[in-house]
């Protein structure tokens, strides 16, 4: 298994799904390339079934949104799925205002996100 545990992300395996907890309070340009590498490396060996926990994230820049859209595209190409959960009220509000809430479909719990990826 390609599990990751560093200052950016911690991953574990649950019911056939990689669960990745983002450890960054701010997802910005400075960390996005390394974060993408971490998430892709963890998800690819598991048919790109990836649930991402945003409970520690306070700020999600446009690069973070782009990363989520890219991961969804990669997952779809691999026959997998990406689900997100643990978003703060502010992040949910931003997704609603931009219309991305229907595209990214955040889940209310870890269990719901894991189930959506199975």
C-alpha positions as CSV (number, residue, x, y, z in Angstrom):
1,X,0.0,0.0,0.0
2,X,1.1,3.5,-0.7
3,X,0.1,5.3,2.4
4,X,1.3,8.8,3.1
5,X,2.0,10.5,6.4
6,X,3.7,13.9,6.2
7,X,3.0,17.5,7.1
8,X,0.5,17.9,4.3
9,X,-1.5,14.8,4.3
10,X,-2.2,11.6,6.3
11,X,-3.7,8.6,4.4
12,X,-5.2,5.4,5.6
13,X,-7.2,2.6,4.0
14,X,-10.9,2.0,4.9
15,X,-13.3,-0.5,3.2
16,X,-11.3,-0.5,0.0
17,X,-11.0,3.3,-0.1
18,X,-8.0,5.6,0.6
19,X,-9.0,8.2,3.2
20,X,-6.8,11.3,3.0
21,X,-6.8,13.9,5.8
22,X,-5.4,17.2,4.5
23,X,-3.3,18.6,7.4
24,X,-2.9,22.1,5.9
25,X,-5.0,25.0,7.3
26,X,-4.5,26.8,3.9
27,X,-4.3,25.0,0.6
28,X,-2.4,27.4,-1.6
29,X,-0.1,27.5,-4.6
30,X,2.9,26.9,-2.3
31,X,1.8,23.3,-1.4
32,X,-0.4,22.3,-4.3
33,X,2.2,20.4,-6.4
34,X,3.3,18.3,-3.4
35,X,-0.2,17.8,-2.3
36,X,-1.3,16.6,-5.7
37,X,1.7,14.2,-5.8
38,X,0.8,12.8,-2.4
39,X,-2.9,12.3,-3.1
40,X,-2.2,10.7,-6.6
41,X,0.5,8.4,-5.2
42,X,-1.9,7.2,-2.5
43,X,-5.0,6.8,-4.7
44,X,-3.6,5.4,-7.9
45,X,-2.7,1.9,-6.6
46,X,-6.3,1.5,-5.2
47,X,-8.2,2.2,-8.4
48,X,-8.4,5.9,-7.5
49,X,-11.1,5.4,-4.8
50,X,-10.3,8.5,-2.6
51,X,-12.2,10.2,0.2
52,X,-10.6,13.5,1.2
53,X,-11.1,15.0,4.7
54,X,-11.1,18.8,4.8
55,X,-11.8,19.2,8.5
56,X,-8.5,20.9,9.1
57,X,-8.7,23.2,6.1
58,X,-9.7,26.8,6.7
59,X,-8.8,28.3,3.3
60,X,-9.1,26.6,0.0
61,X,-7.6,28.7,-2.8
62,X,-8.5,28.4,-6.5
63,X,-5.5,26.0,-6.9
64,X,-7.2,23.7,-4.4
65,X,-10.4,23.7,-6.3
66,X,-8.5,23.0,-9.5
67,X,-6.8,20.1,-7.8
68,X,-10.1,18.6,-6.8
69,X,-11.4,18.9,-10.3
70,X,-8.3,17.3,-11.7
71,X,-8.4,14.4,-9.1
72,X,-12.1,13.8,-10.1
73,X,-11.1,13.6,-13.8
74,X,-8.2,11.2,-13.0
75,X,-10.4,9.0,-10.9
76,X,-13.1,8.9,-13.5
77,X,-10.5,7.8,-16.1
78,X,-9.4,5.0,-13.8
79,X,-12.9,3.9,-13.0
80,X,-12.6,5.3,-9.5
81,X,-14.3,8.1,-7.5
82,X,-13.3,11.1,-5.3
83,X,-15.5,12.2,-2.4
84,X,-14.9,15.1,-0.1
85,X,-16.1,15.6,3.5
86,X,-15.4,17.6,6.6
87,X,-15.7,21.0,5.0
88,X,-16.3,24.1,7.2
89,X,-19.3,26.2,6.8
90,X,-17.2,28.9,5.0
91,X,-15.9,26.4,2.5
92,X,-19.3,25.0,1.9
93,X,-20.6,28.5,1.4
94,X,-17.8,29.2,-1.2
95,X,-18.7,26.0,-3.1
96,X,-22.4,27.1,-3.1
97,X,-21.6,30.6,-4.3
98,X,-19.4,29.3,-7.2
99,X,-21.9,26.6,-8.2
100,X,-19.2,23.9,-7.5
101,X,-21.3,22.3,-4.7
102,X,-23.2,20.2,-7.3
103,X,-20.0,19.2,-9.1
104,X,-17.9,18.3,-6.0
105,X,-20.9,17.0,-3.9
106,X,-19.4,17.2,-0.4
107,X,-20.5,14.5,2.1
108,X,-21.5,15.1,5.7
109,X,-19.4,12.3,7.2
110,X,-16.4,10.1,6.6
111,X,-18.6,7.1,6.3
112,X,-20.8,8.7,3.7
113,X,-17.7,9.7,1.7
114,X,-16.2,6.2,1.9
115,X,-19.4,4.6,0.9
116,X,-19.7,7.0,-2.1
117,X,-16.3,5.8,-3.3
118,X,-17.0,2.1,-3.1
